[in-house]
Amino acid sequence: MFLSTEAFPQAHRILGIVNATSHLMLPSEAIDAFESFDQLYGAVEEKLKERAAAKGADGVVNVRFNTTVANVQVAPKFLVVTGYGTIIQLINRKKVD
């Protein structure tokens, strides 16, 4: 299973679109710990791979990520990362890892 932010040049079949979201609540003592976004990217990548594999895909291409800092009035901040991409199946079934 692979992820790519680019299109894939090898012959492939498009199976659909996959998306995933992860979030993290920042406690008040770590309200500016934006480096925590890093761990969220990894979590989203793993979810994308799992969901793509469940649909018989070989990879996810044209992957994009969106980040959001959600401020709730009476609660701490939430960091949110959403990823999405096009799931593909290679026509000659040669796996790329």
PyMOL commands that set and color helices and strands:
alter all, ss='L'
color gray80, all
select helices_A, chain A and resi 28-30+34-54
alter helices_A, ss='H'
color red, helices_A
select strands_A, chain A and resi 2-3+12-26+59-70+77-90
alter strands_A, ss='S'
color yellow, strands_A
deselect
rebuild
show_as cartoon
